[in-house]
Amino acid sequence: MHKTLQEKITFSGVDYSGKQLSDSEFDGCTFKNCNFTKSDLSGSDFMDCIFENCDFSLVKFHNTGLKNIRFIGCKLLGIDFSNCKDFLLSFYFEKSV
């Protein structure tokens, strides 16, 4: 199965709530004011991405790659990061809940 690759794109104000974004790959992307509430990001990979003022409440991160990710001013409630891929797992939080 091939992953859909998105490179160096800025996503602003997109509502992903309740949607499945499985098996996607994002490299160097920025997400601003996006809503990921109850989204399924299982099997996706995020590399060198920035999330600003995004809502990640109850997101599924099963087998999700988070490599050098910055969460700035984000809401991250009810998330189990232990389900993420541990290979190169790296994320930072700034002014997030």
MIZASE-701177 format. One record per residue: x, y, z of N, C-alpha, C in turn; residue number from 1; chain; residue in three letters. Coordinates in pm, 1 decimal, always signed. Example, Ala and Ser with C-alpha at 12.3 -4.5 7.8 and 13.67 -1.06 7.14 Angstrom:
2
{{+1319.0; -569.0; +780.0}; {+1230.0; -450.0; +780.0}; {+1320.0; -330.0; +780.0}; 1; 'A'; 'Ala'}
{{+1285.0; -225.0; +708.0}; {+1367.0; -106.0; +714.0}; {+1290.0; +3.0; +787.0}; 2; 'A'; 'Ser'}
end
This chain:
97
{{+84.0; -117.5; +0.0}; {+0.0; +0.0; +0.0}; {+88.5; +123.9; +0.0}; 1; 'A'; 'Met'}
{{+59.7; +218.9; -88.0}; {+137.5; +341.8; -98.1}; {+74.0; +450.7; -13.3}; 2; 'A'; 'His'}
{{+160.2; +525.1; +54.2}; {+113.0; +637.0; +133.8}; {+103.9; +761.7; +46.7}; 3; 'A'; 'Lys'}
{{+4.4; +845.6; +75.1}; {-9.4; +973.3; +7.5}; {+88.9; +1070.4; +70.8}; 4; 'A'; 'Thr'}
{{+177.1; +1130.4; -9.6}; {+280.2; +1220.4; +41.8}; {+241.0; +1365.7; +18.5}; 5; 'A'; 'Leu'}
{{+247.6; +1444.4; +127.1}; {+225.1; +1588.5; +122.5}; {+353.5; +1653.6; +172.3}; 6; 'A'; 'Gln'}
{{+414.0; +1742.3; +93.1}; {+539.6; +1806.4; +132.3}; {+526.7; +1957.9; +135.5}; 7; 'A'; 'Glu'}
{{+576.5; +2017.0; +245.5}; {+589.3; +2162.5; +260.6}; {+462.4; +2237.9; +223.7}; 8; 'A'; 'Lys'}
{{+350.1; +2191.4; +274.5}; {+220.6; +2255.7; +250.7}; {+172.8; +2314.7; +382.4}; 9; 'A'; 'Ile'}
{{+107.5; +2429.8; +375.9}; {+44.5; +2488.4; +494.5}; {-105.4; +2465.1; +484.6}; 10; 'A'; 'Thr'}
{{-159.3; +2400.2; +588.5}; {-302.6; +2375.4; +598.3}; {-357.7; +2470.3; +703.8}; 11; 'A'; 'Phe'}
{{-455.9; +2550.2; +670.4}; {-507.6; +2649.4; +764.0}; {-659.2; +2636.3; +778.8}; 12; 'A'; 'Ser'}
{{-703.9; +2621.0; +905.2}; {-846.1; +2615.7; +935.5}; {-919.8; +2494.5; +881.8}; 13; 'A'; 'Gly'}
{{-850.3; +2384.7; +858.0}; {-913.7; +2264.5; +803.6}; {-978.2; +2184.6; +917.1}; 14; 'A'; 'Val'}
{{-1100.9; +2137.1; +893.4}; {-1172.4; +2056.9; +992.8}; {-1160.4; +1908.5; +956.8}; 15; 'A'; 'Asp'}
{{-1070.3; +1840.2; +1026.6}; {-1050.1; +1696.9; +1008.1}; {-1127.1; +1615.9; +1112.4}; 16; 'A'; 'Tyr'}
{{-1211.1; +1679.7; +1193.3}; {-1275.4; +1612.2; +1306.4}; {-1353.3; +1488.6; +1261.4}; 17; 'A'; 'Ser'}
{{-1325.3; +1377.9; +1329.4}; {-1392.5; +1251.8; +1303.2}; {-1350.8; +1183.2; +1174.2}; 18; 'A'; 'Gly'}
{{-1253.7; +1237.6; +1103.5}; {-1212.8; +1180.6; +975.1}; {-1094.1; +1085.4; +991.6}; 19; 'A'; 'Lys'}
{{-1077.6; +1001.1; +893.5}; {-967.8; +905.5; +893.2}; {-861.0; +954.7; +795.8}; 20; 'A'; 'Gln'}
{{-742.2; +980.4; +848.9}; {-629.0; +1024.4; +766.4}; {-520.2; +918.5; +770.2}; 21; 'A'; 'Leu'}
{{-560.7; +795.3; +771.7}; {-466.7; +684.1; +781.9}; {-380.0; +673.6; +657.7}; 22; 'A'; 'Ser'}
{{-260.5; +621.3; +679.8}; {-166.2; +591.1; +571.9}; {-132.8; +711.9; +484.9}; 23; 'A'; 'Asp'}
{{-114.1; +825.4; +549.3}; {-68.9; +946.2; +480.3}; {+68.2; +984.1; +534.4}; 24; 'A'; 'Ser'}
{{+142.3; +1060.1; +456.4}; {+274.7; +1104.4; +498.5}; {+285.5; +1254.6; +476.8}; 25; 'A'; 'Glu'}
{{+325.5; +1325.6; +582.3}; {+338.7; +1470.2; +579.1}; {+482.1; +1506.0; +615.0}; 26; 'A'; 'Phe'}
{{+550.1; +1578.0; +526.8}; {+689.7; +1613.5; +547.8}; {+705.0; +1765.1; +536.8}; 27; 'A'; 'Asp'}
{{+745.8; +1828.2; +647.8}; {+769.5; +1971.8; +647.9}; {+643.7; +2055.1; +635.4}; 28; 'A'; 'Gly'}
{{+530.1; +2001.3; +675.5}; {+402.4; +2072.1; +663.7}; {+371.3; +2151.8; +790.7}; 29; 'A'; 'Cys'}
{{+288.3; +2254.6; +774.0}; {+241.5; +2335.1; +886.0}; {+89.4; +2329.3; +889.2}; 30; 'A'; 'Thr'}
{{+35.1; +2306.2; +1007.8}; {-109.4; +2301.9; +1028.1}; {-145.0; +2413.6; +1124.8}; 31; 'A'; 'Phe'}
{{-229.4; +2508.9; +1081.7}; {-268.3; +2621.9; +1165.9}; {-419.0; +2620.8; +1187.2}; 32; 'A'; 'Lys'}
{{-459.4; +2627.5; +1314.6}; {-601.6; +2635.8; +1350.4}; {-684.4; +2522.5; +1289.9}; 33; 'A'; 'Asn'}
{{-629.6; +2402.1; +1289.5}; {-700.5; +2285.7; +1235.9}; {-762.9; +2206.0; +1350.3}; 34; 'A'; 'Cys'}
{{-874.5; +2141.8; +1321.9}; {-945.9; +2061.4; +1420.5}; {-931.4; +1913.6; +1384.9}; 35; 'A'; 'Asn'}
{{-860.3; +1839.1; +1470.1}; {-840.1; +1695.4; +1451.3}; {-921.1; +1612.5; +1551.7}; 36; 'A'; 'Phe'}
{{-1016.3; +1673.7; +1622.1}; {-1092.5; +1604.9; +1726.0}; {-1148.4; +1471.7; +1675.6}; 37; 'A'; 'Thr'}
{{-1118.8; +1364.6; +1749.0}; {-1164.4; +1228.4; +1720.6}; {-1122.0; +1177.8; +1582.5}; 38; 'A'; 'Lys'}
{{-1015.2; +1231.8; +1526.8}; {-962.8; +1183.8; +1398.5}; {-881.7; +1056.2; +1419.9}; 39; 'A'; 'Ser'}
{{-870.4; +977.9; +1315.1}; {-789.2; +856.9; +1318.9}; {-666.6; +880.0; +1230.1}; 40; 'A'; 'Asp'}
{{-550.7; +897.6; +1292.5}; {-425.6; +921.2; +1220.8}; {-339.0; +795.0; +1218.5}; 41; 'A'; 'Leu'}
{{-400.3; +681.4; +1240.6}; {-328.8; +554.4; +1247.3}; {-252.5; +525.5; +1118.8}; 42; 'A'; 'Ser'}
{{-127.7; +482.9; +1135.5}; {-45.1; +443.3; +1022.4}; {+13.0; +559.3; +943.2}; 43; 'A'; 'Gly'}
{{-16.4; +681.7; +982.4}; {+37.7; +798.4; +912.3}; {+173.3; +837.5; +969.5}; 44; 'A'; 'Ser'}
{{+249.1; +914.3; +892.0}; {+378.6; +962.8; +936.5}; {+384.6; +1114.6; +920.3}; 45; 'A'; 'Asp'}
{{+432.0; +1180.9; +1025.8}; {+451.3; +1324.9; +1025.8}; {+599.0; +1349.9; +1055.3}; 46; 'A'; 'Phe'}
{{+667.2; +1421.9; +965.8}; {+809.9; +1451.5; +982.8}; {+831.5; +1601.1; +970.1}; 47; 'A'; 'Met'}
{{+899.8; +1659.2; +1069.1}; {+933.7; +1802.1; +1066.8}; {+810.9; +1889.9; +1044.3}; 48; 'A'; 'Asp'}
{{+700.7; +1856.5; +1109.8}; {+576.5; +1932.8; +1096.3}; {+553.5; +2021.9; +1218.4}; 49; 'A'; 'Cys'}
{{+477.9; +2129.5; +1196.8}; {+440.2; +2221.8; +1303.6}; {+288.6; +2228.1; +1309.1}; 50; 'A'; 'Ile'}
{{+236.0; +2215.1; +1430.3}; {+92.9; +2228.9; +1453.8}; {+72.4; +2350.0; +1544.5}; 51; 'A'; 'Phe'}
{{+1.3; +2451.9; +1495.2}; {-23.4; +2572.5; +1572.4}; {-172.7; +2587.9; +1599.4}; 52; 'A'; 'Glu'}
{{-206.9; +2600.5; +1727.2}; {-345.4; +2623.2; +1769.2}; {-442.0; +2519.3; +1711.7}; 53; 'A'; 'Asn'}
{{-402.6; +2393.4; +1716.7}; {-485.2; +2283.6; +1667.1}; {-545.6; +2207.0; +1784.3}; 54; 'A'; 'Cys'}
{{-660.0; +2144.7; +1761.4}; {-728.0; +2063.5; +1863.4}; {-710.8; +1915.9; +1827.8}; 55; 'A'; 'Asp'}
{{-643.1; +1842.8; +1916.2}; {-618.3; +1699.7; +1897.7}; {-693.9; +1614.3; +1999.5}; 56; 'A'; 'Phe'}
{{-802.5; +1661.6; +2053.5}; {-877.5; +1586.9; +2154.7}; {-921.8; +1451.2; +2100.4}; 57; 'A'; 'Ser'}
{{-887.8; +1346.7; +2175.0}; {-929.4; +1209.1; +2147.2}; {-884.2; +1155.7; +2010.7}; 58; 'A'; 'Leu'}
{{-770.6; +1200.9; +1963.0}; {-715.4; +1152.6; +1835.8}; {-653.7; +1014.4; +1855.4}; 59; 'A'; 'Val'}
{{-667.1; +928.6; +1754.4}; {-604.8; +796.3; +1756.6}; {-470.3; +804.8; +1686.3}; 60; 'A'; 'Lys'}
{{-363.5; +769.2; +1759.0}; {-227.5; +769.7; +1706.9}; {-171.0; +628.7; +1700.9}; 61; 'A'; 'Phe'}
{{-249.7; +528.7; +1660.9}; {-201.9; +391.0; +1656.9}; {-102.9; +373.4; +1541.4}; 62; 'A'; 'His'}
{{+20.7; +337.1; +1576.3}; {+126.2; +314.1; +1477.3}; {+153.0; +438.7; +1391.3}; 63; 'A'; 'Asn'}
{{+141.3; +555.9; +1453.5}; {+165.3; +683.3; +1385.7}; {+307.8; +729.0; +1412.8}; 64; 'A'; 'Thr'}
{{+375.4; +777.7; +1309.5}; {+510.7; +829.4; +1325.1}; {+508.2; +979.0; +1350.6}; 65; 'A'; 'Gly'}
{{+570.3; +1020.7; +1460.4}; {+582.7; +1163.1; +1493.9}; {+731.2; +1192.8; +1508.0}; 66; 'A'; 'Leu'}
{{+789.6; +1249.9; +1403.6}; {+934.4; +1272.0; +1399.8}; {+963.3; +1421.7; +1392.2}; 67; 'A'; 'Lys'}
{{+1018.7; +1475.4; +1500.6}; {+1051.6; +1617.6; +1509.6}; {+928.4; +1705.3; +1487.8}; 68; 'A'; 'Asn'}
{{+829.3; +1686.1; +1572.2}; {+700.6; +1756.6; +1563.2}; {+691.7; +1863.5; +1670.8}; 69; 'A'; 'Ile'}
{{+636.5; +1980.8; +1636.6}; {+615.4; +2089.6; +1732.0}; {+465.9; +2114.6; +1745.3}; 70; 'A'; 'Arg'}
{{+418.3; +2108.2; +1870.3}; {+280.4; +2143.0; +1902.5}; {+284.7; +2278.4; +1972.9}; 71; 'A'; 'Phe'}
{{+232.1; +2381.9; +1910.7}; {+235.9; +2516.8; +1966.0}; {+93.0; +2564.1; +1991.5}; 72; 'A'; 'Ile'}
{{+59.4; +2587.9; +2117.8}; {-73.9; +2635.3; +2152.8}; {-184.3; +2537.1; +2119.0}; 73; 'A'; 'Gly'}
{{-155.2; +2407.6; +2124.7}; {-252.0; +2304.2; +2086.7}; {-324.0; +2245.2; +2208.5}; 74; 'A'; 'Cys'}
{{-441.2; +2191.0; +2183.0}; {-518.5; +2118.1; +2283.7}; {-497.7; +1969.6; +2254.5}; 75; 'A'; 'Lys'}
{{-441.3; +1897.1; +2353.1}; {-406.5; +1756.0; +2335.6}; {-463.8; +1675.8; +2452.4}; 76; 'A'; 'Leu'}
{{-592.6; +1649.4; +2449.5}; {-658.3; +1579.8; +2559.7}; {-702.5; +1440.1; +2518.7}; 77; 'A'; 'Leu'}
{{-682.7; +1343.8; +2608.6}; {-727.0; +1206.6; +2584.1}; {-646.2; +1133.0; +2478.8}; 78; 'A'; 'Gly'}
{{-518.1; +1166.5; +2467.0}; {-432.0; +1103.7; +2366.4}; {-337.0; +1005.3; +2433.5}; 79; 'A'; 'Ile'}
{{-319.3; +890.1; +2371.4}; {-225.5; +790.3; +2420.7}; {-106.2; +784.9; +2324.8}; 80; 'A'; 'Asp'}
{{-0.6; +861.1; +2358.5}; {+117.8; +866.4; +2273.8}; {+196.0; +735.3; +2275.8}; 81; 'A'; 'Phe'}
{{+165.4; +645.2; +2368.3}; {+238.2; +518.1; +2374.3}; {+204.8; +427.6; +2255.5}; 82; 'A'; 'Ser'}
{{+99.7; +459.3; +2182.1}; {+63.2; +380.8; +2063.2}; {+136.5; +425.4; +1937.1}; 83; 'A'; 'Asn'}
{{+213.7; +534.1; +1946.1}; {+290.1; +584.7; +1830.7}; {+407.2; +492.6; +1800.8}; 84; 'A'; 'Cys'}
{{+456.4; +500.8; +1676.9}; {+580.5; +430.1; +1643.2}; {+691.2; +491.1; +1728.1}; 85; 'A'; 'Lys'}
{{+776.4; +408.0; +1783.8}; {+883.4; +462.7; +1867.9}; {+1010.1; +495.6; +1789.2}; 86; 'A'; 'Asp'}
{{+1018.7; +456.7; +1664.0}; {+1136.1; +485.2; +1581.9}; {+1142.7; +635.3; +1552.4}; 87; 'A'; 'Phe'}
{{+1249.1; +700.5; +1597.1}; {+1271.8; +843.8; +1580.0}; {+1160.0; +930.4; +1638.6}; 88; 'A'; 'Leu'}
{{+1088.5; +877.4; +1737.1}; {+979.7; +952.1; +1801.3}; {+1036.2; +1076.5; +1868.8}; 89; 'A'; 'Leu'}
{{+984.5; +1193.0; +1830.1}; {+1034.7; +1318.1; +1884.1}; {+930.4; +1427.7; +1864.4}; 90; 'A'; 'Ser'}
{{+882.7; +1483.9; +1975.9}; {+787.1; +1593.9; +1965.6}; {+807.9; +1690.0; +2080.3}; 91; 'A'; 'Phe'}
{{+766.9; +1815.0; +2057.7}; {+786.7; +1924.6; +2153.7}; {+654.3; +1996.3; +2174.9}; 92; 'A'; 'Tyr'}
{{+636.2; +2045.8; +2297.2}; {+513.5; +2117.5; +2331.4}; {+548.2; +2258.5; +2375.0}; 93; 'A'; 'Phe'}
{{+477.8; +2356.7; +2320.9}; {+492.9; +2494.9; +2361.9}; {+353.5; +2552.2; +2387.3}; 94; 'A'; 'Glu'}
{{+329.2; +2598.8; +2508.1}; {+202.2; +2663.5; +2543.2}; {+81.9; +2579.4; +2502.6}; 95; 'A'; 'Lys'}
{{+90.0; +2449.3; +2523.0}; {-18.9; +2357.6; +2487.7}; {-81.9; +2300.6; +2613.7}; 96; 'A'; 'Ser'}
{{-205.6; +2253.1; +2598.3}; {-279.2; +2190.3; +2707.9}; {-281.1; +2040.8; +2684.3}; 97; 'A'; 'Val'}
end
